[in-house]
Amino acid sequence: MSFWEMLALVSTMTTILGVFLTIYAMINNKTLKEESRHTREILNRMEQGQKEIAEKQNATLARMEQGQKEIAEKQNATLARMEEGQRESTKYLAHLIVTEGEKTREEVGGHSL
């Protein structure tokens, strides 16, 4: 085989290999683009899910805060009623003490005469 024949053979093999690599690269590029699209879709769904979770958490926190406010208001109202009841009880006891004291004075005063 002469030099020129060998060069022609190597050139032909190189051309065939180049065509094969080009076709392989085109197929691989198409596959990579499709996989990239799928990955973007998955990431978008994940991001949407995270947003939904964050919204639900915010709504839950808002409801919890509202519930805590309502509980605090009810506690304050209950404490106010308890304080009012204590004042009324104290007034009633004071009145009883005064009344009983007067009765005792009358009885003690009535017996000593």
Secondary structure, DSSP 4 states (H G I P E B T S, - for coil): --HHHHHHHHHHHHHHHHHHHHHHHHHHHHHHHHHHHHHHHHHHHHHHHHHHHHHHHHHHHHHHHHHHHHHHHHHHHHHHHHHHHHHHHHHHHHHHHHHHHHHHHHHHHHHH-
